[in-house]
């Protein structure tokens, strides 16, 4: 994976004609990345496994990469069994994964009983926090007693809880005389006492005047899962993105963070990152941090208080983990038949608003798995939607169902990103391709109806992300990549050599007209071009050239092929189909649809 951000310089104008790819509106494709200045490549920035294999109490695990695929990062869910981590990372690394993004937990505001027991939202004693006692008192009452010993007027006004499988060091605490860990069996509870406004006063003066404080009770572990994951990241040559605390939701608008609790969330984030900064700041395997609060990319996003969360946490990350970005993964909704469906231009506005918060990586969900966006080319807009989308949009054509295709949205966001780069914002655009279907005969996840997809559909999603993104990741490994028979993991392992073309443009070379194609697995390839006047099969090694060392801005593994082709024989405006085939006989399952307008 590449970690340097693009240093924007002067544009190089080198395109004779523009190739239009999937244009449902009159907008045109931007110039190719060859027209952008890029930072020099640094191979040492790539994570590499420390060993070929390692053995521990869980077994022997090899760190080879026998079937590298275009998707190079995956979300995983927390697991209590440490051996599961090893198996998952081994499976992910075998198909080319170099990035792990963890699903996280949320900070929750809770009520307490008269005796200080933490209650669930339903008003019952929460069994997770019930064991937390000190000197015969609940942890809540013990904390309040300590505060009142400092000043009789002190009290705990609000109680929050946060669960995790991590174990923190002493830098979690600002005021050790009032804050500490409480070990109960295999769990450690961390008692934090903070100011209501989130200021987190460093003076630790609890005596001068009576105050109302927030208490955050963290249910942690005696062993640290993040240390374990980072160690595995070192062994496998992967980077880990642990999850930051999720903000409490607005009870009236659950898609927004609750402004009443942002100060406390900011304090908890600061404490956790202070601890990370001491223990992990120099760890190469710590790729950054992930903020799991999802928002829809909409033109109105700038007014969403969740962006305040992103901005506050970015400031803390810059202070405590310099050089480590925040990753977020908002979602798209292109449906025309819902009031909140957004056009590509509106989504571009949202990207700009998100980039201004300082987050370093925006990885929008392609939303094909949920059915909120379709994968189609402009000349397919009048065709019926994929039957797997009908549970979401009904029987309709793509043009009737959606404001645009996935490709339209990533192209618009790439244009917005270019503007942000020029304005001095360091931000990357990743694609989060959803590795599932809206429903399935056998649901893959423990809850919900989402079912297994197939590699052909995942290849199509990669194609539609095109040349607009810096990396492709996928939600998620467990359970969507491993369910079904064969599983999607097995399909990738058996078919990873298949070429995937993501982009084609008209590009002359010296005095010859030609076509430049980008994609994956192009070694020994033949480019096929089909139009109304005939077909051409052009062997790259015989008549063209292949560059397997892409620009810094391109995803890992992307190659560029060029072959000569006389575009004057194609009628203006006609859609041309371009495929790629390799010597084994494998060819792209999704053809590129390209047309020349000039």
NORURMO-V259345 format. One record per run of one state. SS is the DSSP state (H for helix, E for strand, - for the rest). FROM is the first residue (numbers start at 1). LEN is the number of residues. Records with the same first field share a line. If there is no record, write none. Layout:
SS->FROM-LEN, FROM-LEN
//
This chain:
-->1-18, 22-11, 36-7, 46-7, 57-2, 63-10, 77-5, 95-4, 103-3, 107-1, 111-1, 113-5, 120-5, 126-1, 131-2, 135-2, 151-4, 164-6, 173-7, 185-2, 196-16, 222-3, 237-2, 245-1, 247-2, 250-7, 258-1, 281-5, 292-4, 297-2, 304-2, 321-4, 329-2, 332-3, 336-8, 356-5, 366-8, 375-3, 381-3, 385-2, 394-3, 403-2, 423-5, 435-2, 438-13, 452-3, 466-5, 476-1, 482-6, 496-4, 507-2, 510-2, 513-1, 521-5, 532-2, 544-1, 548-10, 565-2, 570-5, 582-5, 588-4, 597-2
E->19-3, 53-4, 59-4, 73-4, 99-4, 106-1, 108-3, 112-1, 118-2, 125-1, 133-2, 137-2, 155-9, 180-5, 187-9, 212-10, 239-6, 246-1, 249-1, 257-1, 286-6, 296-1, 325-4, 331-1, 335-1, 361-5, 374-1, 384-1, 397-1, 402-1, 405-1, 428-7, 437-1, 451-1, 471-5, 500-7, 509-1, 512-1, 514-7, 526-6, 534-6, 545-3, 558-7, 575-7, 587-1, 592-5
H->33-3, 43-3, 82-13, 127-4, 139-12, 170-3, 225-12, 259-22, 299-5, 306-15, 344-12, 378-3, 387-7, 398-4, 406-17, 455-11, 477-5, 488-8, 540-4, 567-3
//
